[in-house]
Amino acid sequence: MKPTLVHEDTIWNRMIANLPGNHLLQSWEWGELKEKYGWRAERWIWIREGSKPKAAAQILSRALDLPGFGSGLEILYCPRGPVLDWSEETIRRSVLGDLKVMAKQRGAVSLKIDPHVILGYGIPGESDAENIASGQSITEDLREAGWRESSEQIQFRNTLVLDIRNSEEALLADMKQKTRYNIRLARRRGVDVRSGGVEDLDVLYQMYAETSVRDGFVIRKPEYYQDAWGAFINAGLAQPFIATVEEEPVAALIAFRFGEVATFLYGMSRAVHREKMPNHLLQWETIRWAKEQGCTMYDFWGSPDRLDPKDPMWGVYRFKRGFGARLVRTIGAWDFPVRGTMYWLYSIVKPWLMSVLRAKGRAQTRSLLE
């Protein structure tokens, strides 16, 4: 079983959609998006003769352009992949071995993977917590094979996922009482939710910029979201929802769909009418849409790495948990250092560089709102 390059979008998406642990970030469209912003995408598939695909990996590569690092260097990243049945040890070791060979042949500084391998459910120590033994054994295998748990977790390590196969009545019944109350309160107080489209991108970005300044996170320039949102909307893989009060937009979110999973990737809101709880109704209407699309799971995308009430994201966790979602803990991102010294230097320099870029990004966003 050797890796083969795939060059056609429909073939690629169809193949990975049928693999365990498939994810939006492994879709052809996600690779195309990243290629517009400095990355190059390669898509590899592993097929045994006469059988269906067993594994896939969309590998993003990017040239390093940092003072003192020289030229011709690159980093490799497999977002939310590789995609395979990680419980099958033979396939797992074959794929990881091939990826290491690729990284060495390319002379990359390192290769980062970020697979959907579950360590457990729920907060450790609580009554509903559950550990998955295979997740721990896979991390031990990775360490023995030279992989290192990454200090740079690009995606969220943990998330909250809601099984939406039950009826709407059952989903409402499984929510926290306060969440059900706030959904109904939003309706009583005049919040409406409508579907959006590419014609709403400017409004969405304006709200997203306001949210970033208020909540202290960094966003990109508007052009990026014209691509990140617009291309997926046009491809039928994303759907905006906008909450309004007397036809005035007050909050919004963008849900992405791939395979049987809908993912809440972007949310934004204004400071006005927050007491009317528009975000609760937004999430509920999006969950209803996901069910209509044939999805079985709704991924709330993101939970604190540190499962502690003192964590800055704890309020976000409680909001998502209120809908009945289950905490999923994964192994997170792992690096395979190819050039050890260079990898070590890059690990030191990058946090400093990112802090400079974030400060610049915050200033740019504020200037757009002035």
Secondary structure, DSSP 8 states (H G I E B T S, - for coil): --EEE---HHHHHHHHHTSTT--GGGSHHHHHHHHTTT-EEEEEEEE-TTS-EEEEEEEEEEE---TTS-SS-EEEEETT--EE-TT-HHHHHHHHHHHHHHHHHHT-SEEEE----EEEES-TTSTT-EE-HHHHHHHHHHHHTT-EE-S---S-SEEEEEE--S-HHHHHHHS-HHHHHHHHHHHHTTEEEEE--GGGHHHHHHHHHHHHHHHT-----HHHHHHHHHHHHHTTSEEEEEEEETTEEEEEEEEEEETTEEEEEEEEE-STTGGG-HHHHHHHHHHHHHHHTT-SEEE---B-SS-STTSTTHHHHHHHHTTT-EEEEE---EEEESSHHHHHHHHHHHHHHHHHHHHHHHHHHHHHH-
